[in-house]
C-alpha cells in the first residue's frame, strides 16, 4: 500500500484493460479539492491585473479618498465665511434700503412740490380775484364819493350864487322849439324875482309867463308849452348827472325828504 503525504496529489492507478503503457501524469483529471492556490491563466496577467483563484472571490477595491474640495464642500462654510456672508448681506441690504429710501424721498419731494404749486396757484388765483373785486369796489366807492362831493359842491354853489338859476332858465327856454306857444316857466318863488330881472328880454321875446311854484326847489325850473314840457329841475338834472357815473344818488337826502313830507 502506498502512502502519500498530506497535501500531495494522490496516485490513481490506471484503468484496467489498457494497453499497458503508463498514463501521463499531466493527463489525468485533478479533483477540485486539490486545486489550492491555483488560478486560471488569462491574457489579463500581462496587463498587471491579477485574477482571483477559482472559487475565491476577489476582494472589493478600496474606495478612493474623496478630493479635498469635496470634503470641504460637504463640511460646509467656516465661521469666518459665515461672518463674511452675513456682512455682505448686511451691506447689500443697507445699499438696497438706502437706494429705495432715496427714490421714495425724491417721489415725496415731487409730490409735495406739486401739491405746494397747486396750492400756491390756487391762492394766487384767489388773490387775483379778490384784488380785482377790491379794485372794483374801491373804484365804485371812489365814484360814489366823487358824486356825493359834487352834490355838496352844487348845493353850496346854489346857496352862494342863487343867480345861477338865470342861466338854467335861459337853457330851458332855448330847449323849447320856436313853434311852441303858451310857454310857462315855473320857478321857486325865491328864484322868480331873479329870473324876471336877469332874463327879462328872453321872457318877453318868447312871451313866457312866470309861474312861482313852491314844489320846485331853488336852482331849477320847468318850462311848459302846448307841445310838451322841459324839466330842468335840480332833481332831474342831478339824476341825469349821477346816472352817467352809475351812482343812484338822489339830490335830496332821506332826512330832507322826511322833513318836506312832514311840512306838507
Secondary structure, DSSP 8 states (H G I E B T S, - for coil): -----TTS-------TTS-S----TTSS---GGG--S-----GGGGGT-----TTS-----------HHHHHHHH---HHHHHHHHHHHHHHHHHHHHHHHHHHHHHHHHHHHHHHHHHHHHHHHHHHHHHHHHHHHHHHHHHHHHHHHHHHHHHHHHHH-TTHHHHHHHHHHHTS-TT--S-EEEE-HHHHHHHHHHTHHHHHHTT-EEEE-TTS-TT-EEEEETTEEEEE-HHHHHHHHHHHTT----SS-HHHHHHHHHH-
